[in-house]
Amino acid sequence: MLSIVVCVKAVPEPKAAEDLKIDPVTKAIPRHDIPLEINPLDRNALEAALHFKEQAGASITVISMGPPPAGDIVKECLALGSDEGILLSDPAFAGADALATAYTLAKAIEKLGEVDLVLCGRASSDGATEWVGPELSVFLDFPVVTMVREFIQFNGSSWQVKADIENGYRLVQVELPAIFTVTQDLNSPRTLSFSGIIQSRKKEITTWGLKDLALPANTVGLAGSPTIVSKLEYVESKRECEIIEGSLDEKLDQMIGKLVEAGAV
């Protein structure tokens, strides 16, 4: 039976965008008091894992790194059909860039023991670096295929996938254990069911911190992040609106004249 890990990120809900604030010291977005949701592309990764579980049998462990409220995201993954949920939560993990995030996730995956498959969304909706999957492959010494849009063969130890590239796609044969980052074209994620919610009540979320992973504090979070935001500036965008009056022909003439004056045509 396959042992699958799905890396899931808790990201701010789009409707909470206006409430987002940036810490002036750490230059990071505090996530303790804003509504969170599962990163959309991570839903595609989870759906792929659930499909493999239904087709060939698998054990699915979801790992997420974030503040305590991110535990609700892990709980939702359990309700969707995951078997185990692990939340990496510790003040020392705060402010991590992609490298420090991948390092912490890799150490958690190593702590699990033998793993056949690691699935991630191609990117997160808040950072969109697309680096975590490839960096995980370096720390775990697993082959990685990014931008996977289709699993063509997923039986045995050698899998074949179709992955997007600029102006086309590539067919890749890869030996497990491996890491795949997936696109939204891979599948249509399922929604929560009442039975899934009921079953998830029996499942416990495991929380691991710095001591559980036996990591030095200077290798994780902001302290372990080589990416530095040196300066932030707020840019205020202002637009002027002018209402053009008259008949349709008059409006068109005025519009063309203004475009000519502006050098747009």
C-alpha positions, 0 to 999 in steps of 0.5 A: 500500500502506498504511503502518501504525504500531501503538503497543504498550506493554509492561506488567507481567504480572498475575502479577507484580503482587505484586512491583511497587514504586514508586520513592519519588523518581520515584513511577513503577514501575521496569520493568527487573526485572519480567516484561512482556507486550503490553498486551492492548488493543494486541493488538487494535490489532495484529490490526486492522493484520494484517487490513488487511495480509491484505485490502488489503496494508500495511506494519506498523511497531510502535513501543514505548517502554520499557526494553531488556526491552521489546524482547522485546515488539517481537520478539513483534509481529514474530513475529505478522506485523509488518514492522518493529519500533522500540524507543524506549529511553533513560534520558531517556524514563523516568517519562513521563506520557501527554503525554510518551509521546505526544510521544515516539511522535509524533516517532518516527512523524514520523521514519518519514516518510509514514504512513497509519494509526496504531493504538493500544489504547484504554487500557493495563492499568497506566495506563488514561488513554486519553489517548495516542491523542488526544494523538498526534492533536494532535502529528501533526495527524491526525484521531482516533476513539477506542473503535473497535469495528468498521471498516465501510469501510476501502478508499481514503482515506475510512474509516467506523468504528463507535465506542462512546459511552455508551449506544450507538455512533456512525458516523464517516467519516474521511479518512486519515491518521488515528489510531484507538484500538480496544476489545477488541470489535473482534477476537480477537487471534491467537496466535504460530505456529511459522512466525511465530517462525522468520520473525521471526528474520530481522527486526531491531529498531531502537532509537532514543534521545534523540539519534536523535529529536533531542529536548531532554531536558526535553521527554521522560520525567519532565522533560517530564511535566506530571503530577506525583504529589505524594504516595503512601500505602500503605493497608492493608486489613483484614477480619475473618471470622466463621464462623456455626454452626448449621442453615441457618435458624439461620445465616439468622437470625443473618446477617439480624440482623447485617445489621440491626445494621450498617444494611445492611438 
